[in-house]
Amino acid sequence: MGVRVRQHVNPLSQKFQDAIAPPNWPEIFAQPEQPLYLDIGCARGQFLLDMAQLRPHHNFLGVEIRRLMVQSALQQRDELQLSNLHFLFGNINTSLDSLVGAQSITGVTIQFPDPWFKRRHQKRRVVQPALVNELATCLKPEGLLLIQSDVLEVAIEMCDRIAEHPAFTGTTPLYSWLPESPFPAATEREKLTLSEGLPVYRYLFQKGVEAESK
Ligand SMILES: C[S@@+](CC[C@H](N)C(=O)[O-])C[C@H]1O[C@@H](n2cnc3c(N)ncnc32)[C@H](O)[C@@H]1O
């Protein structure tokens, strides 16, 4: 019998407040000096498993709050013998600033995050002002930040929270959603949404060259 994986977990729950311990990067990446990309809420990691094969000269890190998803992603990574890919279990909202150094990441993706529709649950959404602040610190100048959602309200809220930070500039006018992903791979949710003929709301930000975090 398959193991049931919970659809959503509450990132505000006490059991998800510990920061993820930073790994020893030379132990997890064969070429630790390669540009690093971070996928937040990577689930089973399909997007990064594809990206790591397509771009062997980049390193990829997925962070996911559901432990079973991370186990599955790591198992596939090992089967494919990818040495430029790693997955970590934990809550990104309590972990980003201690996990990676300032100006250490080339690109970040936040794709189809849990919508948490109820007003009283909106604090559970991953893109909170504190996370945007930390992203501004850990991205390199000119680093990219892609957001995607199939829920317009969530895409607009993510855009608004990121756009109000002075470090980030939209690469197109605000809310002019990109027709295609800038990346050569798609997430599981992205594929499903497109296969159902439903819209994907995507937007790409870039960190300014001179930008400092607030
Ligand atoms: C709807 S799924 C989308 C998964 C994948 N990005 C995709 O597009 O197919 C959102 C994922 O984000 C994870 N997640 C939500 N909040 C998180 C947090 N604070 N830290 C890490 N992962 C989180 C969830 O567990 C879930 O796997």
Ligand as a Chemical Component Dictionary entry (heavy atoms), coordinates in Angstrom:
data_LIG
# 
_chem_comp.id                   LIG 
_chem_comp.type                 NON-POLYMER 
_chem_comp.pdbx_formal_charge   0 
_chem_comp.three_letter_code    LIG 
# 
loop_
_chem_comp_atom.comp_id 
_chem_comp_atom.atom_id 
_chem_comp_atom.alt_atom_id 
_chem_comp_atom.type_symbol 
_chem_comp_atom.charge 
_chem_comp_atom.model_Cartn_x 
_chem_comp_atom.model_Cartn_y 
_chem_comp_atom.model_Cartn_z 
_chem_comp_atom.pdbx_ordinal 
LIG C1  C1  C 0  1.197 23.216 -4.830 1  
LIG S1  S1  S 1  2.757 22.537 -4.490 2  
LIG C2  C2  C 0  3.671 22.882 -5.992 3  
LIG C3  C3  C 0  4.899 22.033 -6.123 4  
LIG C4  C4  C 0  5.811 22.371 -7.303 5  
LIG N1  N1  N 0  6.476 23.652 -7.105 6  
LIG C5  C5  C 0  5.055 22.368 -8.597 7  
LIG O1  O1  O 0  4.881 23.459 -9.173 8  
LIG O2  O2  O -1 4.651 21.283 -9.053 9  
LIG C6  C6  C 0  3.526 23.684 -3.345 10 
LIG C7  C7  C 0  4.656 23.047 -2.561 11 
LIG O3  O3  O 0  5.278 23.990 -1.700 12 
LIG C8  C8  C 0  5.578 23.343 -0.462 13 
LIG N2  N2  N 0  5.698 24.395 0.572  14 
LIG C9  C9  C 0  4.694 25.178 1.036  15 
LIG N3  N3  N 0  5.143 26.026 1.978  16 
LIG C10 C10 C 0  6.476 25.778 2.112  17 
LIG C11 C11 C 0  7.504 26.331 2.937  18 
LIG N4  N4  N 0  7.229 27.315 3.802  19 
LIG N5  N5  N 0  8.761 25.840 2.814  20 
LIG C12 C12 C 0  9.029 24.842 1.929  21 
LIG N6  N6  N 0  8.098 24.275 1.124  22 
LIG C13 C13 C 0  6.836 24.740 1.201  23 
LIG C14 C14 C 0  4.399 22.422 -0.255 24 
LIG O4  O4  O 0  4.635 21.379 0.670  25 
LIG C15 C15 C 0  4.173 21.906 -1.681 26 
LIG O5  O5  O 0  4.921 20.746 -1.970 27 
# 
loop_
_chem_comp_bond.comp_id 
_chem_comp_bond.atom_id_1 
_chem_comp_bond.atom_id_2 
_chem_comp_bond.value_order 
_chem_comp_bond.pdbx_ordinal 
LIG C1  S1  SING 1  
LIG S1  C2  SING 2  
LIG S1  C6  SING 3  
LIG C2  C3  SING 4  
LIG C3  C4  SING 5  
LIG C4  N1  SING 6  
LIG C4  C5  SING 7  
LIG C5  O1  DOUB 8  
LIG C5  O2  SING 9  
LIG C6  C7  SING 10 
LIG C7  O3  SING 11 
LIG C7  C15 SING 12 
LIG O3  C8  SING 13 
LIG C8  N2  SING 14 
LIG C8  C14 SING 15 
LIG N2  C9  SING 16 
LIG N2  C13 SING 17 
LIG C9  N3  DOUB 18 
LIG N3  C10 SING 19 
LIG C10 C11 SING 20 
LIG C10 C13 DOUB 21 
LIG C11 N4  SING 22 
LIG C11 N5  DOUB 23 
LIG N5  C12 SING 24 
LIG C12 N6  DOUB 25 
LIG N6  C13 SING 26 
LIG C14 O4  SING 27 
LIG C14 C15 SING 28 
LIG C15 O5  SING 29 
# 
